[in-house]
Amino acid sequence: MSKVQVNAEAPDFVLNDFDGKEISLSKFKNIKNVLLVFNRGFF
């Protein structure tokens, strides 16, 4: 996987939320700040 440069636009991706619905990063495009948390080891 290639690295993303600092201050560059993040690549779009799709993940499931807590309810199992698909959410894409691009859905939050016009929001000033987005915090992503990736939990490891939780199922």
ROLUM-78283 format. One record per residue (C-alpha): residue number from 1; chain; x, y, z. Coordinates in steps of 0.05 Angstrom, whole numbers, plus 32768, in hexadecimal, padded with zeros to 4 digits. Example, Ala and Ser with C-alpha at 12.3 -4.5 7.8 and 13.67 -1.06 7.14 Angstrom:
2
<marnu=1	mise=A	px=80F6	py=7FA6	pz=809C>
<marnu=2	mise=A	px=8111	py=7FEB	pz=808F>
end
This chain:
43
<marnu=1	mise=A	px=8000	py=8000	pz=8000>
<marnu=2	mise=A	px=801B	py=8045	pz=7FEE>
<marnu=3	mise=A	px=8021	py=807C	pz=8022>
<marnu=4	mise=A	px=7FF6	py=80BA	pz=8021>
<marnu=5	mise=A	px=801D	py=80FB	pz=8022>
<marnu=6	mise=A	px=8011	py=812D	pz=805B>
<marnu=7	mise=A	px=7FDA	py=815F	pz=804B>
<marnu=8	mise=A	px=7FC4	py=8136	pz=800F>
<marnu=9	mise=A	px=7F7C	py=8121	pz=8004>
<marnu=10	mise=A	px=7F70	py=80DC	pz=8021>
<marnu=11	mise=A	px=7F5B	py=80A5	pz=7FF0>
<marnu=12	mise=A	px=7F12	py=8092	pz=7FF3>
<marnu=13	mise=A	px=7F00	py=804F	pz=8013>
<marnu=14	mise=A	px=7EC2	py=802C	pz=802D>
<marnu=15	mise=A	px=7EBA	py=800A	pz=8071>
<marnu=16	mise=A	px=7E80	py=7FEF	pz=8099>
<marnu=17	mise=A	px=7E66	py=8018	pz=80D4>
<marnu=18	mise=A	px=7E4F	py=7FFB	pz=8117>
<marnu=19	mise=A	px=7E0B	py=7FEA	pz=80F8>
<marnu=20	mise=A	px=7E2B	py=7FC6	pz=80BD>
<marnu=21	mise=A	px=7E19	py=7FFD	pz=808B>
<marnu=22	mise=A	px=7E4E	py=8011	pz=8058>
<marnu=23	mise=A	px=7E6B	py=8056	pz=8062>
<marnu=24	mise=A	px=7E9D	py=8077	pz=8033>
<marnu=25	mise=A	px=7ED0	py=80AD	pz=8045>
<marnu=26	mise=A	px=7EB7	py=80D7	pz=800B>
<marnu=27	mise=A	px=7E74	py=80DE	pz=802E>
<marnu=28	mise=A	px=7E97	py=810D	pz=8060>
<marnu=29	mise=A	px=7EB9	py=8138	pz=802A>
<marnu=30	mise=A	px=7E9B	py=817C	pz=803F>
<marnu=31	mise=A	px=7EA6	py=8172	pz=8089>
<marnu=32	mise=A	px=7EE2	py=8198	pz=80A4>
<marnu=33	mise=A	px=7F00	py=8161	pz=80D1>
<marnu=34	mise=A	px=7EF7	py=8116	pz=80CF>
<marnu=35	mise=A	px=7F15	py=80E8	pz=8104>
<marnu=36	mise=A	px=7F22	py=80A0	pz=80F0>
<marnu=37	mise=A	px=7F2E	py=806B	pz=8125>
<marnu=38	mise=A	px=7F45	py=8025	pz=8111>
<marnu=39	mise=A	px=7F3E	py=7FF4	pz=814B>
<marnu=40	mise=A	px=7F6B	py=7FB8	pz=8147>
<marnu=41	mise=A	px=7F57	py=7F76	pz=8166>
<marnu=42	mise=A	px=7F0D	py=7F85	pz=8171>
<marnu=43	mise=A	px=7EDA	py=7F57	pz=8151>
end
